[in-house]
Amino acid sequence: MTMYDLLFDRPALLPAMALLACATACGTNDGAHEDDPGTRPENPGAAQVGDHSSTTRSGDGAVILPENAPFTVTVAMPGAGFDEASLGLQVRPDQEDLTARFDFNVTGFTLKGQTPDAGERGCANSPDGQHIHFILNNAPYLAKYEASFDEAVKPGRNVLLAFLSRSYHESVKNGGAFVVTEFMMKGDGGVPEFDLYNDPTLFYSRPKGDYVGEDGRKVLLDFFLVNDGLSEGGHHVRATIDGHPVILTRWAPYFIEGLGLGEHTVRLELIDAQGALVPGPFNDSGERTFRVLEG
């Protein structure tokens, strides 16, 4: 049995856990339904497509797509580079109010600036410019255009991923452009125990919200990996888009094209070479929804 038999022929495994994902809007085209952190269906059966012979591969092998999918998924060309960009953070929890002060240190990157290639990217772009994607406890990301702010947090263990985002919502994936951290608040509960600094972890970012008019022609699919990488023979991301499983073997931004008007769903899972979900409380994003609307 080949790797692709395992990825496409076997039933999808039940979600094990899920790591950090995403929170609210980045401008009018960025997202309307910001409060739903996604659900985790008990039976992810949509991730089966039958015989792997009915799939197509991209020219570079980074995308394996079922032939019956009514859309295409392609690797995006590299966006404007920020090789020297870095992000630091100091968190000041307020135990009484269940809030925290987040003070970021941003270098080599201008918040609120338009990314130089935004005009040619062809996807939704925030008129408010570059920002920080702030992902707390697996909620949909919040777009933060200021380096310091207060935010409500949860009792117990809180886990945060934050990364620099281009104005068109694509993550900067160099090693210094993100922070991942945890902090405790009074009370019970919070994120289940896992090793945040060593365990492979997947964070959902895009798609999100509403895509109006031309913005719906090319929808960015983007995610963030910590303590892991993707390859054909190792870990993969299974992106189930409107019930069609797409295998992604490279950590890169992707474009979804050919989507019709209306509501669509995306679910991202970090899987191993045998098709099993990689353990971790955010490695199954649950089903996320977004909409493509007329202009």
PELINPE-V153800 format. One record per residue. N is the residue number from 1. RES is the residue in three letters. SS is DSSP state (H for helix, E for strand, L for the rest). PHI is phi in degrees with one decimal (none if undefined). OMEGA is omega in whole degrees, 0 to 359 (none if undefined). Layout:
BEGIN
[[N,RES,SS,PHI,OMEGA] [N,RES,SS,PHI,OMEGA]]
END
This chain:
BEGIN
[[1,MET,L,none,183] [2,THR,L,-87.9,177] [3,MET,H,-59.1,183] [4,TYR,H,-75.6,170] [5,ASP,H,-58.2,183] [6,LEU,H,-66.2,184] [7,LEU,H,-74.8,189] [8,PHE,H,-112.3,186] [9,ASP,L,-89.2,185] [10,ARG,L,-82.5,176] [11,PRO,L,-62.3,177] [12,ALA,L,-64.8,180] [13,LEU,L,-78.7,178] [14,LEU,L,-62.9,179] [15,PRO,L,-58.7,176] [16,ALA,L,-92.4,180] [17,MET,L,-152.8,178] [18,ALA,L,-160.3,187] [19,LEU,L,-94.3,187] [20,LEU,L,-82.3,177] [21,ALA,L,-126.7,199] [22,CYS,L,-156.4,179] [23,ALA,E,-139.2,208] [24,THR,L,-79.2,204] [25,ALA,L,-84.8,175] [26,CYS,L,-130.0,182] [27,GLY,L,98.3,189] [28,THR,L,-64.9,181] [29,ASN,L,-93.6,189] [30,ASP,L,-89.6,181] [31,GLY,L,167.8,180] [32,ALA,L,-105.3,185] [33,HIS,L,-98.2,192] [34,GLU,L,-92.9,191] [35,ASP,L,-92.8,185] [36,ASP,L,-87.0,182] [37,PRO,L,-75.7,181] [38,GLY,L,96.0,177] [39,THR,E,-110.0,179] [40,ARG,L,-121.2,183] [41,PRO,L,-58.2,179] [42,GLU,L,-69.2,182] [43,ASN,L,-126.5,181] [44,PRO,L,-82.6,187] [45,GLY,H,-66.8,180] [46,ALA,H,-65.2,181] [47,ALA,H,-82.9,174] [48,GLN,L,-103.3,174] [49,VAL,L,-128.1,178] [50,GLY,L,86.5,189] [51,ASP,L,-63.0,181] [52,HIS,H,-68.8,177] [53,SER,H,-69.4,179] [54,SER,H,-96.7,176] [55,THR,E,-122.5,175] [56,THR,E,-122.6,180] [57,ARG,E,-113.0,173] [58,SER,L,-68.3,183] [59,GLY,L,-58.3,180] [60,ASP,L,-96.3,177] [61,GLY,L,78.2,185] [62,ALA,L,-75.7,182] [63,VAL,E,-127.9,173] [64,ILE,E,-117.1,192] [65,LEU,E,-120.2,175] [66,PRO,E,-64.5,185] [67,GLU,L,-64.9,181] [68,ASN,L,-86.8,180] [69,ALA,L,-68.4,181] [70,PRO,L,-86.0,180] [71,PHE,L,-146.9,174] [72,THR,E,-120.5,175] [73,VAL,E,-130.0,181] [74,THR,E,-132.2,174] [75,VAL,E,-70.1,177] [76,ALA,L,-74.8,172] [77,MET,L,-61.2,181] [78,PRO,L,-55.1,177] [79,GLY,L,-79.9,178] [80,ALA,L,-53.0,186] [81,GLY,L,-83.6,175] [82,PHE,L,-136.9,187] [83,ASP,L,-62.6,183] [84,GLU,L,-98.6,182] [85,ALA,L,-68.6,178] [86,SER,E,-146.8,183] [87,LEU,E,-136.9,174] [88,GLY,E,-121.0,185] [89,LEU,E,-152.4,166] [90,GLN,E,-123.1,180] [91,VAL,E,-108.4,178] [92,ARG,E,-121.9,181] [93,PRO,E,-71.7,171] [94,ASP,E,-110.7,187] [95,GLN,L,-67.2,183] [96,GLU,L,-75.2,184] [97,ASP,L,-93.9,186] [98,LEU,L,51.8,172] [99,THR,E,-130.2,176] [100,ALA,E,-147.1,174] [101,ARG,E,-96.0,180] [102,PHE,E,-114.7,179] [103,ASP,E,-112.9,180] [104,PHE,E,-93.9,173] [105,ASN,E,-114.3,184] [106,VAL,E,-109.8,176] [107,THR,E,-130.6,179] [108,GLY,L,68.9,185] [109,PHE,L,-160.7,185] [110,THR,L,-107.5,173] [111,LEU,L,-62.8,180] [112,LYS,L,77.5,176] [113,GLY,L,-80.1,174] [114,GLN,L,-79.0,177] [115,THR,L,-63.7,188] [116,PRO,L,-53.1,183] [117,ASP,L,-98.6,183] [118,ALA,H,-59.8,183] [119,GLY,H,-67.4,181] [120,GLU,H,-100.4,188] [121,ARG,H,-69.8,175] [122,GLY,L,78.9,178] [123,CYS,L,-130.8,182] [124,ALA,L,-55.0,183] [125,ASN,L,-132.2,180] [126,SER,L,-77.3,176] [127,PRO,L,-65.1,180] [128,ASP,L,-86.5,172] [129,GLY,L,92.3,183] [130,GLN,L,-69.3,189] [131,HIS,E,-161.5,176] [132,ILE,E,-108.8,170] [133,HIS,E,-86.2,187] [134,PHE,E,-111.9,187] [135,ILE,E,-117.3,185] [136,LEU,E,-112.5,173] [137,ASN,L,56.5,173] [138,ASN,L,67.8,174] [139,ALA,L,-84.8,172] [140,PRO,L,-54.2,189] [141,TYR,E,-65.3,168] [142,LEU,E,-100.8,175] [143,ALA,E,-88.9,183] [144,LYS,E,-117.4,184] [145,TYR,L,-100.4,175] [146,GLU,L,-113.5,183] [147,ALA,L,-81.1,182] [148,SER,E,-133.4,181] [149,PHE,E,-167.1,174] [150,ASP,E,-104.2,181] [151,GLU,E,-147.0,174] [152,ALA,E,-68.5,180] [153,VAL,L,-129.0,185] [154,LYS,L,-103.0,170] [155,PRO,L,-62.7,177] [156,GLY,E,79.0,186] [157,ARG,E,-81.1,175] [158,ASN,E,-110.6,179] [159,VAL,E,-124.4,183] [160,LEU,E,-124.8,162] [161,LEU,E,-116.2,173] [162,ALA,E,-135.4,177] [163,PHE,E,-143.8,178] [164,LEU,E,-72.6,182] [165,SER,E,-123.9,171] [166,ARG,L,-62.4,184] [167,SER,L,-63.6,177] [168,TYR,L,-95.3,167] [169,HIS,L,75.2,178] [170,GLU,L,-90.2,182] [171,SER,E,-67.2,170] [172,VAL,L,-85.6,192] [173,LYS,L,-104.3,175] [174,ASN,L,-77.3,190] [175,GLY,L,-67.1,182] [176,GLY,L,-104.4,189] [177,ALA,L,-93.7,179] [178,PHE,E,-144.5,170] [179,VAL,E,-134.2,173] [180,VAL,E,-132.3,186] [181,THR,E,-154.4,177] [182,GLU,E,-138.7,176] [183,PHE,E,-153.6,184] [184,MET,E,-102.9,172] [185,MET,E,-117.9,180] [186,LYS,L,-64.1,180] [187,GLY,L,104.0,183] [188,ASP,L,-97.9,174] [189,GLY,L,96.6,183] [190,GLY,E,95.0,185] [191,VAL,L,-72.4,178] [192,PRO,L,-59.4,181] [193,GLU,L,-66.7,168] [194,PHE,L,-162.3,182] [195,ASP,L,-88.3,185] [196,LEU,L,-60.4,188] [197,TYR,L,-100.1,179] [198,ASN,L,-135.7,184] [199,ASP,L,-76.2,175] [200,PRO,L,-58.4,188] [201,THR,E,-141.0,178] [202,LEU,E,-111.6,178] [203,PHE,E,-121.3,177] [204,TYR,E,-76.7,176] [205,SER,E,-127.5,183] [206,ARG,E,-129.0,10] [207,PRO,L,-77.4,183] [208,LYS,L,-165.1,172] [209,GLY,E,83.7,183] [210,ASP,E,-109.7,176] [211,TYR,E,-119.3,190] [212,VAL,E,-106.8,175] [213,GLY,H,61.4,183] [214,GLU,H,-60.0,180] [215,ASP,H,-63.2,181] [216,GLY,H,-83.9,181] [217,ARG,L,-74.5,183] [218,LYS,E,-138.9,186] [219,VAL,E,-103.0,180] [220,LEU,E,-72.7,170] [221,LEU,E,-110.9,184] [222,ASP,E,-142.5,179] [223,PHE,E,-147.8,182] [224,PHE,E,-127.8,179] [225,LEU,E,-112.1,174] [226,VAL,E,-127.5,179] [227,ASN,L,63.1,184] [228,ASP,L,-161.5,173] [229,GLY,L,-144.9,181] [230,LEU,L,-115.9,176] [231,SER,L,-161.7,179] [232,GLU,L,-64.3,183] [233,GLY,L,-96.3,183] [234,GLY,L,-125.8,181] [235,HIS,L,-71.5,178] [236,HIS,E,-131.6,167] [237,VAL,E,-110.0,173] [238,ARG,E,-98.7,179] [239,ALA,E,-102.5,179] [240,THR,E,-93.2,186] [241,ILE,E,-110.2,182] [242,ASP,L,50.2,178] [243,GLY,L,85.9,181] [244,HIS,E,-105.6,181] [245,PRO,E,-79.6,178] [246,VAL,E,-120.9,181] [247,ILE,E,-96.1,180] [248,LEU,E,-114.2,185] [249,THR,L,-113.4,177] [250,ARG,L,-137.4,173] [251,TRP,L,-79.3,185] [252,ALA,L,-159.4,169] [253,PRO,L,-76.6,180] [254,TYR,E,-130.1,174] [255,PHE,E,-115.6,172] [256,ILE,E,-99.5,179] [257,GLU,E,-128.9,178] [258,GLY,L,92.8,180] [259,LEU,L,-76.5,176] [260,GLY,L,-80.8,177] [261,LEU,L,-67.8,177] [262,GLY,E,119.1,183] [263,GLU,E,-86.5,179] [264,HIS,E,-131.5,180] [265,THR,E,-126.0,175] [266,VAL,E,-137.4,173] [267,ARG,E,-133.1,180] [268,LEU,E,-110.5,178] [269,GLU,E,-131.8,174] [270,LEU,E,-89.3,185] [271,ILE,E,-123.7,179] [272,ASP,L,-94.1,185] [273,ALA,L,-65.7,178] [274,GLN,L,-92.4,179] [275,GLY,L,88.1,180] [276,ALA,L,-91.6,176] [277,LEU,E,-64.7,177] [278,VAL,L,-72.6,182] [279,PRO,L,-57.9,179] [280,GLY,L,156.3,189] [281,PRO,L,-68.6,177] [282,PHE,L,-126.5,185] [283,ASN,L,-79.8,165] [284,ASP,E,-121.6,185] [285,SER,L,-70.5,194] [286,GLY,L,72.9,183] [287,GLU,E,-80.9,177] [288,ARG,E,-107.8,181] [289,THR,E,-119.1,172] [290,PHE,E,-149.1,184] [291,ARG,E,-128.8,171] [292,VAL,E,-106.7,187] [293,LEU,E,-122.2,175] [294,GLU,L,-66.4,178] [295,GLY,L,-76.0,none]]
END
